[in-house]
Amino acid sequence: MNPDFDARPELPNPTTAPELFEGVLTRRVVAYLIDLALIGVITLILGFAGLILGFFTFGLAWAALALVVPASVLIYYAVTLGSHRRATWGMQMMDIVLTPARGQPLDGWMAILHAALFWATFWIAWPIAVLFPLFMPRRQMLHDLVVGGLMVRRSPMVRHWRRTTGHDTY
């Protein structure tokens, strides 16, 4: 595959816009840790609510406690990554955004697919998932490529789109 291949001609390139890709991998790791902590809080809240609800439903709600962790992850990514900001709260804190690389908009379903593929690739083959972006010119992870996303720094991206397209579409 040609590293200069672009699905869209205006898609940023690390050689012409290196500021978009500076420290993206480090920022992704920190954003992941922040997101993990926030998902943990959501899980605790839902778990506590399910525990209390179990007393009122004579234990029926306790059966649903097995779904608390997956539900927390899905809710978190659908609400944050699937929003118009296209970034989880951790990503927003680290000034990174998931931008579409194939020209289609990223909606809630794509955000859920992106998150599901991340968790699957990370937990099944974490060494490959961690090393894979080191060899990609745009530092994309495997799930980014499958979904058609590109993780870049948000503030330089806004300036990049203003320069290339004349408006703030990132």
Secondary structure, DSSP 8 states (H G I E B T S, - for coil): --TT--SSTTS--TTT-GGGTTTHHHHHHHHHHHHHHHHHHHHHHHHHHHHHHHHHTTTHHHHGGGGHHHHHHHHHHHHHTTSTT-S-HHHHHTTEEEEESSSS---HHHHHHHHHHHHHHHHHSHHHHHHGGGGSTT---HHHHHHTEEEEEHHHHHHHHHHHHSS---
